[in-house]
Amino acid sequence: METVVTVAVIIFVIVAGMFLIHRLNVQHDERIGAFRYSDALPGIGRRPRKSPRATVPKSPPADATRHERREGSR
C-alpha cells in the first residue's frame, strides 16, 4: 500500500511540475510577443538593403597594405 501511495505522489509531483513549466512558458511567450524586437527605433528610419549578401570591399584593408609595405622595404 505504501508503494502505491509513493508512486501516486511522485506522479502528482511530476504532473504539477509539468503544469508549472507550461504556465511559465506561456507567460514568457506572451512577454516576447508584446515586445517587438524588429521595430525601428523612433526617429530612425530603416535603410533598404541593396542585396541580401554583404558587399565585398573593392580594395584591401588598410592594415594589409601597411603590412605589405613593411615586408617590401626589407
N, C-alpha and C positions, 0 to 999 in steps of 0.2 A: 504494500500500500504506500509506503514511503517513497518508493521508486516512482510510482505513478504521479504522485504529488510533485516530486522534484522535477520530473520531465515536463509536467504541465507548467510549472513555474518558469523553467528555462525557456520553453516555447513562448510563454506570455511575455517574458522579458525581451526575447528576440523580436517578436511582433511589435511590441511597444517601441523598441529602438528603430525598427524599420519605419514605423509611422512617424517618429520624431525626425528622422533623417529626411523623409519625404516632405514633411512640412517645411523644414529648413531650406530644402532645395527650391520649393515653390516660392518662399519668401525671397530667396536670392534671385531667382529668375524674374520676379516682379520688380525688384530694385534695378536690375540690369535693364529691363525693358523700359523703365521710366527714365533712365538716364541715356541720352542719345550721344554716343561716343563720336558718331560720324558727322554731327552738325558742325558747321563752321563757327568760329568764334565771332561774336558780334563785332561789326566793323571791319572784318577781314573777309574778303571775297575769295571764292575758290578759283584757282587757276586751272583752266582745262589743260590736260596733258596732250602733247602733240602725238606721242606714240606710246604704246603700252610698255616698251622697253626703255631702259635708261640710255641716254646718248653717250657715245664713246668720245672722249676728248680727241681733238684733231692733232694736238701737239703733245709731246711727252711732258710729264710733270716737271716743275722747276728743279726739284731735288735730283731727278735723274740726269738733267743736263749739267748741273753743277758737278755731279759725281763723275760724269764722262770727262769734263774739262780737267778735273784733278788728275785723272789717270793719264790723260793725253799729254799733260805737261811734263811728265816724268821722263 
